[in-house]
Amino acid sequence: MVDKTPAVPAGVRRLAKVLGWLCWLGIAMTAVFGLVFLFDLMPDDWIVRESGGGQLLNISIEIADPPNAMQGLFHDLLFRIVSLAPMAIFIFALWSARTSFVGIARGDYFAPRTVLGLRNLALAVLLHMIASPILLGMAKAAYASRFEHGSITMSLGLGDSTILMLIFAGAAALISTVIAHAAKIDDENRQFV
């Protein structure tokens, strides 16, 4: 029997392996940071500001009195627990990307695991961009509601890069789903021949 797996160019194989290892590094760093954050082990001087880059929604909360009330946000148990959801989605996205990179490095370009890894990555990116800011915003609002004179403002920020990223992730999810369906039909047709 002849092996029909195409030869993977050396450069593609190396890049896929490097990207796969970067995914492992990202998974490890996110898991460690998540545990440090969950158990409130992070020193206060490490937290400079909250990052809102790359999010579809930017939710800002202002509390008039007392002036430093939001500094306790990162020590709030509910906020720390809710913050684990975006980290879990991020880890799932990296795991899915790694699955695709491993398949590409092996030459299994259209194998179900490779294609579904790409689809899961795209869906995780969409979920992370939409659900994460909403969850964190609700946790911030719950924290801010404990203080008097608190005003909560919510702003929807749609930049051109965010819109392109959403469209790109949606297109990648749709195309990879179609490719996985086509590969399944092709496999079923080969069984009849």
Secondary structure, DSSP 8 states (H G I E B T S, - for coil): ---------HHHHHHHHHHHHHHHHHHHHHHHHHHHHHTT-S-GGG------TT-SEEEEEEE-SSTTGGGGGGG-HHHHHHTHHHHHHHHHHHHHHHHHHHHHHHT-TT-HHHHHHHHHHHHHHHHHHHHHHHHHHHHHHHHHTTSTTEEEEEEE---HHHHHHHHHHHHHHHHHHHHHHHHHHHHHHHHH-
